[in-house]
Amino acid sequence: MSFGIPTEIWVIVGLIVLATMLLMSVLARLYRKAGPHEALLVYGFGGTRVVKGHGTIVWPMVQVCRGLSLELMSFDVARNRTCTPSRA
């Protein structure tokens, strides 16, 4: 059931489809995306860059990617009562 198309053409089309799927799979594994309250620090070959709000491709063994939280942090600061201002 080749519909008049030689078998070699079907093999070539199948190999092209397989190669395209393999390339897409590799790129999907390399893609890193920053969350809504996160920044990615990508450094290594090619310099350092900060990625906020979107994604980027990180090449393993050449670049390193670290996540940095941009969440608002709050903490209480207690006044130290033992300190007295100096009078000059």
Backbone bond lengths (Angstrom), bond angles and torsions (degrees), N, CA, C in turn:
res aa  C-N    CA-C-N  psi(-1)  N-CA   C-N-CA  omega(-1)  CA-C   N-CA-C  phi
1 M - - - 1.434 - - 1.523 109.90 -
2 S 1.309 117.60 68.60 1.460 121.02 -176.46 1.516 111.62 -101.31
3 F 1.319 119.54 -3.64 1.460 124.86 177.23 1.527 111.90 56.09
4 G 1.310 118.09 31.94 1.447 122.00 176.72 1.523 114.47 81.98
5 I 1.333 117.71 1.38 1.463 121.43 178.98 1.523 107.74 -100.04
6 P 1.344 117.67 131.71 1.466 119.77 -178.67 1.532 112.05 -60.85
7 T 1.311 115.62 152.27 1.466 122.52 -178.09 1.522 111.55 -62.23
8 E 1.330 117.49 -32.58 1.466 120.49 -178.93 1.531 111.29 -61.98
9 I 1.326 116.20 -36.08 1.465 120.13 178.81 1.524 110.21 -64.90
10 W 1.331 117.37 -42.24 1.467 121.06 178.36 1.524 111.05 -63.08
11 V 1.325 117.13 -38.14 1.467 120.75 178.53 1.527 109.99 -65.84
12 I 1.330 117.18 -43.55 1.468 120.86 179.82 1.522 110.68 -64.50
13 V 1.321 117.46 -43.98 1.467 121.05 178.33 1.525 110.22 -62.50
14 G 1.315 117.82 -42.43 1.463 121.49 177.89 1.516 112.19 -62.29
15 L 1.338 117.63 -41.02 1.463 120.89 178.49 1.532 111.66 -67.56
16 I 1.323 116.98 -36.57 1.462 119.94 177.44 1.528 110.58 -65.82
17 V 1.322 116.78 -43.15 1.467 120.71 178.35 1.525 110.11 -63.43
18 L 1.317 117.97 -43.20 1.464 122.25 179.38 1.526 110.91 -63.79
19 A 1.331 118.28 -43.24 1.461 121.90 179.05 1.527 111.19 -64.72
20 T 1.337 117.37 -38.74 1.454 121.36 178.17 1.522 110.94 -64.83
21 M 1.324 117.38 -43.01 1.458 121.37 178.58 1.530 111.09 -65.09
22 L 1.310 117.77 -38.70 1.459 122.11 178.65 1.527 110.24 -65.51
23 L 1.327 117.22 -44.11 1.462 121.23 178.58 1.526 111.04 -62.96
24 M 1.311 118.03 -42.08 1.461 121.61 178.20 1.523 111.24 -64.36
25 S 1.318 117.37 -38.16 1.460 121.47 178.40 1.529 111.26 -65.24
26 V 1.325 117.13 -42.27 1.469 120.67 179.30 1.523 110.38 -65.18
27 L 1.320 118.09 -44.59 1.461 121.05 179.56 1.528 111.72 -65.58
28 A 1.318 117.84 -34.24 1.463 121.01 178.04 1.526 110.91 -66.36
29 R 1.316 117.73 -34.06 1.468 120.74 178.04 1.526 111.80 -72.69
30 L 1.320 118.15 -28.34 1.456 122.31 -178.27 1.527 112.58 -85.53
31 Y 1.323 118.24 -14.08 1.461 122.94 -174.68 1.523 110.36 -79.96
32 R 1.321 116.95 129.09 1.463 122.91 176.01 1.519 107.65 -121.29
33 K 1.335 116.94 136.88 1.460 121.73 -176.96 1.514 109.58 -121.78
34 A 1.330 115.73 135.21 1.460 121.22 176.74 1.521 109.13 -83.57
35 G 1.327 115.95 137.49 1.457 121.35 177.89 1.519 111.25 -74.28
36 P 1.334 117.29 -179.82 1.465 120.40 -176.71 1.528 113.84 -66.01
37 H 1.321 118.36 -30.30 1.465 121.92 179.94 1.519 109.64 -119.79
38 E 1.328 115.69 45.06 1.454 120.21 -175.16 1.535 109.22 -146.66
39 A 1.314 115.38 149.82 1.460 121.88 172.54 1.519 107.36 -124.49
40 L 1.309 116.58 147.88 1.458 121.39 176.34 1.518 108.54 -107.22
41 L 1.321 116.22 130.21 1.452 121.79 173.75 1.514 106.99 -100.62
42 V 1.309 116.79 116.08 1.461 122.37 -179.54 1.521 106.77 -113.00
43 Y 1.321 115.69 120.32 1.456 118.91 -179.50 1.511 109.80 -139.45
44 G 1.310 114.58 162.99 1.456 122.01 -176.40 1.513 108.86 131.47
45 F 1.324 117.03 -141.59 1.456 121.59 179.60 1.524 109.54 -61.81
46 G 1.302 117.07 127.85 1.464 120.81 -178.69 1.505 113.33 98.42
47 G 1.327 118.37 4.61 1.453 121.61 177.37 1.516 113.12 92.25
48 T 1.323 114.56 -167.03 1.461 122.26 -178.22 1.519 108.68 -113.14
49 R 1.317 116.13 137.74 1.466 119.67 176.15 1.525 109.29 -143.19
50 V 1.307 114.90 153.75 1.456 122.68 179.13 1.521 107.23 -112.40
51 V 1.322 116.25 126.67 1.468 121.94 -178.38 1.521 107.72 -111.84
52 K 1.341 116.46 120.01 1.461 121.80 178.90 1.520 108.86 -125.45
53 G 1.316 116.98 128.38 1.455 120.86 171.62 1.513 116.57 81.94
54 H 1.293 119.42 -2.03 1.457 120.71 176.69 1.521 108.53 -149.09
55 G 1.281 118.24 -167.83 1.454 121.83 -176.44 1.516 112.36 -117.90
56 T 1.319 114.64 174.35 1.450 121.17 179.41 1.527 109.04 -154.96
57 I 1.304 115.61 161.64 1.457 120.67 176.35 1.523 107.85 -94.09
58 V 1.331 116.29 128.95 1.460 122.79 179.85 1.525 107.43 -113.76
59 W 1.337 115.79 119.53 1.462 120.96 -178.69 1.523 109.63 -84.82
60 P 1.331 118.60 118.42 1.469 120.99 -178.03 1.523 111.08 -65.48
61 M 1.321 115.32 151.37 1.463 125.06 -179.21 1.524 112.55 65.38
62 V 1.324 118.60 0.78 1.456 122.52 177.63 1.528 109.53 -123.54
63 Q 1.327 116.48 -35.34 1.455 122.61 -179.44 1.523 109.41 -130.06
64 V 1.326 114.95 155.28 1.463 122.18 176.80 1.519 107.53 -123.60
65 C 1.321 115.85 141.50 1.460 121.43 -179.04 1.527 108.95 -123.58
66 R 1.325 115.96 128.10 1.465 121.74 177.13 1.518 108.82 -126.04
67 G 1.310 116.23 141.70 1.454 121.21 177.29 1.517 111.15 -89.49
68 L 1.323 116.64 144.63 1.455 122.33 178.65 1.522 107.94 -131.52
69 S 1.325 116.03 120.36 1.462 120.38 -179.37 1.522 110.59 -73.79
70 L 1.324 116.16 136.05 1.452 122.16 176.90 1.532 111.46 -108.02
71 E 1.319 116.51 16.11 1.460 121.36 178.54 1.518 109.92 -65.18
72 L 1.314 116.21 145.28 1.442 121.71 177.49 1.519 108.78 -72.41
73 M 1.322 116.18 126.04 1.460 120.55 178.43 1.521 108.19 -109.46
74 S 1.306 116.40 137.86 1.457 120.08 177.57 1.517 108.52 -128.43
75 F 1.311 114.78 148.51 1.453 119.85 177.33 1.518 108.06 -152.06
76 D 1.311 115.49 155.83 1.460 121.50 -178.81 1.523 108.93 -89.64
77 V 1.307 114.80 139.03 1.454 120.95 176.55 1.519 107.06 -114.96
78 A 1.329 115.59 115.96 1.459 120.67 179.59 1.533 108.52 -87.71
79 R 1.289 115.35 139.91 1.449 120.26 178.63 1.515 109.83 -75.28
80 N 1.295 116.90 135.11 1.457 121.42 178.69 1.535 107.68 -85.62
81 R 1.318 117.36 115.40 1.466 121.26 -174.57 1.526 111.89 -84.19
82 T 1.315 118.25 -10.20 1.466 118.43 -178.50 1.522 111.85 -83.21
83 C 1.282 118.07 -13.80 1.463 120.74 -179.85 1.520 108.84 -84.45
84 T 1.297 115.79 132.65 1.449 120.42 174.93 1.510 108.34 -119.45
85 P 1.303 117.75 140.45 1.466 118.48 179.89 1.524 110.49 -67.90
86 S 1.297 116.17 141.37 1.462 120.80 179.20 1.517 109.39 -81.34
87 R 1.308 115.13 142.48 1.475 119.99 179.79 1.516 106.65 -110.20
88 A 1.281 114.20 122.31 1.462 117.95 -179.13 1.506 112.32 -111.37
